[in-house]
Amino acid sequence: MDDEGVAVTQTSDPTSTLQRTASGVVNGVRDLLDPGALAARVDPVAFGGALGDVAKGLLAHPLPVARRTAGLAAGSGRAALAALARSVGGHGAGPAPLPDKDRRYADPAWEGNAYYYLLRQQHALFAEYLEAVAKGVELKPVSRRKIDFLVQQAVEATSPVNWPWSNPTMVKKAFETGGQSLFRGSRNLLRDVVGGGGMPRQTTPGEFEVGKDLAATPGVVVHRNRLMELIQYKPQTEQVHEIPLLLSPPWINKYYIMDLAPQKSLVEWAVQHGHTVFVISYRNPDESMRDVVMADYMQEGPLAALDVVQDITGSDKVNVAALCLGGTLAAATAAWLAARGDQRINTITLMNTLLDFSEPGRLGVFTDETTVNRLENTMRRTGYLPASSMKTTFDLLRATDLVWNYVINDWLLGEEPAAFDMLAWNADSTRMPAAMQTEYLRNLYLDNQLVEGKMELAGERLDLGAVTQDAYVVSAEADHIAPWRSVYKGLRHLGGTVRFVLSNSGHIAGVVNPPSPKSKHWFGEGADLPESADDWRDDAGEHRASWWEDWSPWIGERAGEMTAPPRLGSDAHPVLQAAPGSYVLGT
């Protein structure tokens, strides 16, 4: 490492290579002898136990399953008769209702061809049967989440549109291209199996360049430590608000989801609305950071950034806006500062951020005690959670859109994925330090310590009720990672006045949410938030605009008077290099 904490290349040492090889052999033998390590490799999410619970339930009550199986057989017979009638010109409906707006079945053959119609009917009947059987078994909450997830994956995977023998568009494409689409699809399949871990490619490498097409808002790096670089953005208005704005991203992915692309960048939006903007860019951790914990991320992340921002701007106060895990850390940092009587955070904006983890939604499949234990066994070998593990987890939460959609496009139709900046960012994922990941999962997802006032960081017990600053909390109604009702439940633990806004998008589109004709959001007019999220939703008014347009006046009113922009950097924190810096480019 150099003095600033940047990794530098060293000449290969044969002794070090031998030591690493020996260590790998020892670890491999240990894994073979350790049942926990073996289980972590064979069944990392502990689905086996949940399936065992289902088997016990089915054996204890076999008659309901038998009735449903008989019903499936009868339904299949009726579907075959309906398909037979269509083969001779009939138009009767089959036994399974089919959704009208599923774009995967837009090809007319799904209605007009008896074979494809029958396949779709049979899949719909199978999905209904599988869901009914699973629902009919009494399970504990952990097993229920896992089984519901497995049922969803099975239903999505067995959709006839995903397979070459049952996709009419693939057949048409093959004839239209003289078989070239089959050749290209086979090539893509081989490429993804060999180089992509068997997952279809969502983007084509090289289509977007970080610093040019992505993360393109002009700025400079003004601070660097072993965990993060701090970027200060160049002003784009003649005057700026006197209170600066610090953005705190998650370290699960690269920071530039907050600066995605021109006209799609929250950073650019804030700069163009007169804010002096700083953003934390976290380093992609490696084995050397295996023992880094959340207190390190707080002290060398938001706290270090606050010091630098205040030095450069001369402001006593800083507005903080944070996303997802970065929001959880920002709220924890505000509570830590409050415990020390430090009120330098002026306001806090939380985007798609969980504070209460008692109802984690679909992520609960991966955050039970057994799964966390197995994850610890996995990370023990490397010192980090691989980036591919995080990406695969999030992709499977939306498997139809992020997995099977590309199976069809890349493998069956032989096409390259369309250029999409958001998915290019999604593919640029990062690792997670082992100690921090374990602490994060145990303290928050398993024990829910933050809202219960039991969490300690760097010598202070955290009390969210002591966070009395005005807060702007935005969530997204289609968020599958931070469900909006869970977000709402957590914000009620904050001690200040909270403005809660619900966006019409998902976890990432909830941040990349520039004004557009499709934008809308909801917020309540009352000063006090109802106890129930659904009560709030019933009373909230709909507004045809992006939440960015609602947030701008809110943060503007809390950002002080207008003044001349501060210079880039300071004597104590000189400019180190142009944005986006070096950490974001690390692999």
N, C-alpha and C positions, 0 to 999 in steps of 0.2 A: 504493500500500500504506500502511496505517496503521502505527503504531509496533510493533504486535504481529504484523505480517505478514499481516493480514487484507485481502483484496482489497476495495477500495472503488470505487464507481461514479464515473466521471469524465464531464464534459460532452464530447460528441462534437466533435472538432477536424477541420474540413474538410481541413486540410493533412495531418493524420495519415491520414485516410481515403484521400486521394489517394496518399500514399506507400504505404499498404498495397495499394491497387489496382495501382499500378505494380509493386510487389514481386511481387504475384501473377502479373502478366503475364510478368515476367521469369522467375519460377520455372517458369511453364507452358511458355515457349519452351525453357528449358533442359531440361525433362523430355522435350520432343519430340525434342531433339537428342542426348540422353544415352541410349544403349542400355540402360544399367543401370537408369535410372529407368523406361524404357518396360517393361522386363522385370518390374520390381517391380510395375507396375500391371497388366500383362496376366497374369502368372503368378507371384504373390508367393511361392508355396510351392515353386516349381521342379518342378512335376509333369511338365512337358514333357520334361525330361531323363530322368526315370524311365520315362516312356512310350516314349521313343526306345530306351532299353535293352531294354525288353520287345519292341519291334518287331524289333530286331536278333536277339534270342534266338529269336523265333518264326520268322524267316526262315532262321536257321541250322539249326533243327531243326523242320521243318514237319510231319513224319509224326506225332509225338505229338498235335499239335493237330488234325490231320485225323482221327485215331482218336477223339479226344474229341468232335469235332464230329459224327462219325457216331454215336457213342454218344448224344449229345444228341438227334439226330434220331430214333433208335430209341426212346429213352425218351419223347419227345414223342408218338410214335405209340401207345405202350402207355398213356400217360396219357389220350389221346383215347378209346381203347377202354374204359378203366375209367370215364371220365365218361359215355360212351354207355351203358354197362351200368347206371350209376346212374340215367340218365334214364328207364329202363324198370323201375325197382324193384330193381336189383341193389345189392350192398353190397361188391363186391370192392375191394381196395386197389390204388392206383396204384403206379407204380414208385418214387416218391420217398417216403421216410419223412417223416412230418409230426410235429412236436413236439406233445405233448398239452397243454402248459401255457402256450402263447403266448396271452396274454389278448387280443391284437389280433384273434384269430380265434375269439372266443367265440360269435359269432352262429351259430345252427344251420345257416344257409344255406351256410356253408363246407363242410359235410359233406352236407347234404341236397339241395342244388341242383347239378345236373351242371355248369352253366356256371361257378359260383364254385369248385367243386371242381377243375375243369380248370385254372382260372387259378392256383390255389394250387399245384397239382402242377407246372405249367409254371414257376412262379417258383422252386420248390424245385430243379427240375432245372437251371434257368439258374444259380442260385447255386452249386450243386455244380460245374457246368461252369466257371464263371468262376474259382472258387477253385482248381480243379485246373489250369487253364491257367496261371494266375499262379504257382502253386506249382512248376510244372514248368519255369519259366525260371530259369536261374542269374543272380542279381543281387548286386551289392555291397550291404552292409548299409543304406546310405542309401537306395538305390533300392528295396530290399526293403521297408523301412518305408513308403515312399510308396505303392508299388503295393498293399501289403496294406491300407493305409488307403483307397485309391481303390476297391478291390474291396469293402471293407466298406460304403463309402458307396453304391456302385452297387447292392449287394444290398439295402440298407435302402431306398434310394430307389425301386427298382422293385417293392417289395412291393405286391401288388394292393390291399391295404387302404388304401393312400395315395391312390388315384385315384378320381374320381367314377364312371367307367364300370365299376369293378370292386369297389365297396364296397357290399354289400347293406344295411348299416345306414344308409347315406346315403339310399338309395332309400326304405326304410321310413320314415325320419324325414321325408322330403319329403312322402310321402302322409299321414302322421299330422298334419303341421302345415299341410296345404293349400298347400305350396310356400313357406311362410314361412322354413323353415330354409335353403332355397336362396337366398332374398333376403338373409337375414342373413349367410350364408356368403360371398356375393359382396361384400357390404359390408365384411366383415372382411378379405377378401382385398385389396380395393382400399385399405383403410386401412393394411394392413401393407406393401403394395408402395410406397405413397406415403410413409408416415411411419416405416416400420420397416425399411427396406432390404431388403424382400422376405422377412424372417423372421417367422414367425407369433408373435403375442403370447403370452407365457407367463403374464402377470399382467394384471390390470386396474388401471391407475393410480388411486391414491387409496384403495385398500382398506386399506392399512396406513400409519400415520403414524409416522415415526421420532421417538422420544422419548415416544411414547404406547403404540403397539402393539409397536414394535420398539425396541431399545436403551432399554429402559424402567427398568432398575435405577437407583434414585436415586443421584445423585452430583453432583460439581461439577468444573469445569475449573480446574486449579490452575497450569497453565503453558501457554504458547503460544510457538512460534517459527515460522519460515517453512515448516517441513515438517510439524509435528505439534502437536496439543494433547494434554495429559496429563490424564486424568480420574481423580479419586479418588472411590471409592464410599463412601457412608455405611454405617457399621457396622449390622449387624442382630442382633448378639449383645452381651450385656453385657460380655464380655471377648473379646479377640482374641489371636492368636499374635503374639509380639513381632517376628518376622521377617515383613516385608510381602511381598506377591506382586505382581510386575509382569508384565502380559500384553503380549506382542509379536505383533501381528497382521501379516499381509501387507499390502502397500499396493496389491495388485492389485484388491482390493475394499474396501468400507468395513469398519471394525473390528468392526461389531456382529454379525458371525457368531459372535463370542464372547459376545455379549449379545443373542441373537436375540429372545426373547420370554419372558415369565414362564413358569416351569417348563421352559423349553427353553434356559436361559442358563447357560453355564459361569461367567460372572461372578457371577450370582445364587447359584449353587451354592457357589462359593468364599466369598462374603460370608456366606452362611448357615451355613457351616462354620467361621466364626471367623477368617477371613483379612482383613487390610487390603489391599484390592485396588486397583491402579492399572492403567489400560490406555492404550496409545498410540492416538491417532486421527489418521491421516495426512491431510494435505491432498490434494485432487484437483489434480494438477499441471497447469499450462498452459504456453504457449510460453516464458514468462519463466523456467521451470525446466529448459530444454533441456539445460543444462550440469551439472545436479546429478548426482553420481556416488554409488556405493555408500558411499564413505567419508563423504560428507555425510549419508546416511541413517543410518549408524552413529553418527556424532558428534552429530547433531541429533535422533536417534531414541533408541535404547536408552541410549547413554551420558548424554545430557542427562536422560533420564527417571530413570536411576539416581541422579543427583545430586539431583534434586528429591525423589524418594522418600526418600532418606536424610535430607535436610534436614527433611522434614515428620515423619517417624516417629522420627528419631534413631537408627535401627538401623544397625549397621555392615555388616550383611549383607542381601541381598535375594534372594528366590527368583524365578526367571524362568520363565515358561511361554509358549511361542511356537508359532505355527502356520505351516506351509508355508514360503513365502519368508521370513516373519517368523522362523521357526525357523532357517533357514539363516543369517540375519543375526544372530540371538541367539548361535548357536554361534560365528560369526566374531567377534562382540563378546567372548565369553568367551575366545577364543584371543588376541585383541588385548590384553585386560586381563592375561592370563597372561604375555604377552610383556613386560609392564611391571611384573610382580610384584604386580599388583592382584587380590586375591581377594575382592572384595566380592560377587560372585555366589555365593550359598550352594549352590543346586541349580539344575538346568536341566531343564525339561520340554519335550520336542519332540513336536509333534503333526503327523503326516503330513508329515514334513520330509525332504527329500533333502539329504544331505551328499556322497554319492558319485553323480555324474551320468553314470557310464559306461553305465548301462542305464536310460534315462529313460522307457521304456515308450512309450505312444502319442504323448507330446509330442515324441518324437524326430523325428516327421514334420516338425515346424516348427522344428527347432533344428540343422540341418546348416549347413555353411559357406555354400553358395549362398543358402539361404533367409535366413540372417542378413544377408548382404550386401544382398539385395533389401529386407529390412526396414529396414536403415540408409538406403537410398535413399528409402524411403517416409517415414521419420521426419525426414529432412533438411528436408523442406518445411514441416513443422508444429512440429517441436521436441518431439514426443511421439508415443507410440503411442496411437491413438484407443481409447477404452473399448470401442467396438463391435467392434474387431478382437479384443480379448482375449475378449470374451463369445462371439463367433461361434466362435472357436477352441475354447473349452471346450464349447460346445454341440455342435459337430460331433464331438467325442470321444464323445458319447453321443447320437448323432443320433436314434435311435429314440425315446428318452424325451423329449429336449429340443427336437426339431424336428418329426419326423413325427407324434408324438403330438398336437401342437398344430395341425398341418395338418389332421388328421382332426377334431379337436374344434372348431376355430375356423372353418375354411373349408368342410369337407364337411358337418358337422352344424350349423353356424351357431350354436354355443354360445360363451359367454364362458368364459375359463379359470377354473377353480375357485381360490378364494383359498388361497394357500399362502405362508406367511411366508418359507420358505427361498428360493423362487423370486423373491419380492419383493426380497430381499437380492441375489440373483444378478443381477437386472436393474439394481441400483444400482451398476454397475461404474464403474471409474475409469481414467484415463489413466496412462501410464507415461513418465517423462522419457526423452528420446532417449538421452542419454549413459549414464544408469544402465541402461537396458534393454539397450543394446549391450554394456556391460561385463559385466552379469549373464549374458547369453547366451554371450559369448565366454569369459569366465574360468571359468564353471561348466559349462555344457552342452557347449561345444566342447573346452575344454582341461582340465576337471576339476581345476582348480588347488587347490581347498580341501583335498581329501583327499590330494593329492600334495605338500602343504606348499609350494606355489609361489605362493600368493595373497598379495598385499600390500595392506593398507589403512592409510592415514594413517601411513605410515612404518614399519609393523611387518609382518614376515612371519608368517603365521598357521600355527600348529601345533595341530591338533585333539588331538594326544596330550597337550598341555599343559593341556587342559581336564579337570582331575582331579576336579571336583565330581561328586557322585552325580547320575545322570541317569535320568529316567523318559522312555522313548521309546514312544509309542503310534502304531501304524499301523492301516490298515483293509484287510481282505482284498479288498474290491471297489474299492479306490482306483485310478482310471485316470489320475491326475495324478502321484501319488507312489507307484508300485507298492511293495507292502510288502516284497518281497524286495530291492528297491533301497534302501529305507529301512534294512532290516536290514544290508545290506552297508556302508552308511555309518556306522552307529552303532559299528561295531567299531573305528573310528579314534579314538573318544573315549578319553581316558586314565583315566577314573574308573569306578566301579562302575555298571553300566547295568541297569536293569530294563526289559525289552522286553515290551510287551503288544500283542496283535493283536485288534482289534475286528472285529465282524461286519458292518461298514457300509462306506460309501464315503467319498470325500474330505471332503465337507461333513458328512454324517451321522455321520462319525467324530468330529466336534467337537460337533455338536448331538446329544448322546447321553445324554439323561437316563434314569434307570432306567425300564424298562418290561418287560412280560412277554417281549418279543422280544429283549431285550438279552442279549448274551453276549460273552465275550472269552476269550482264551487267554494263558497265560504259563507259563514254565518255572520249576520250583522250584530248579534248580541255580544256584550262584553264578556259574559261568562259562558264557558263551554259546558254543554250538557254532559252528564256522567256517561251516557251511552253513545258510542260512535254512530249507531243507527238513528238515534234521536237527533244527533247533530245533522246527519245526512238528510233527514226528513225536513229539517228547518232551513237548510242551506239554500242559497240562491245560485242559479246557474248564470255564468258570465261567458260570453263568446269572445274569449281572449286568452292568450297564454298567461300562465302564472307569472312569467317574467314581467309582464305589463302591470300586474298587481304588486309585485315585489319592489319594483323600481321606486314608486313614490313612498312606499313604506320605509325602505332603507334610506332613501334620500332625506326624509324628514328626520332621520336619526344619525345623519352623517356630518352634521355641523355646517358651518358657513362655507361659502365658496372662497377659495384662495388660489394663489399661484401654485403650480405643481412643484413638488419637491424634486431635487435632482435625483438622478439614478445612482444608487449607492451612496456611500458616505466615506469619510476618512477611515473609520473603523471597519467598514464593510464595502470595500471597493468592488467595482465591476470585475467579475472573474471571466465571464465569457457571454456570448449572446445566447438568448433563449433558443431552443428549449433546454440547453445544458447537456451534460454528459450522462447523468444517471438514467434519464429516460431512454437513452440509446443502448443501455447495457442489456445484455442478454443473459 
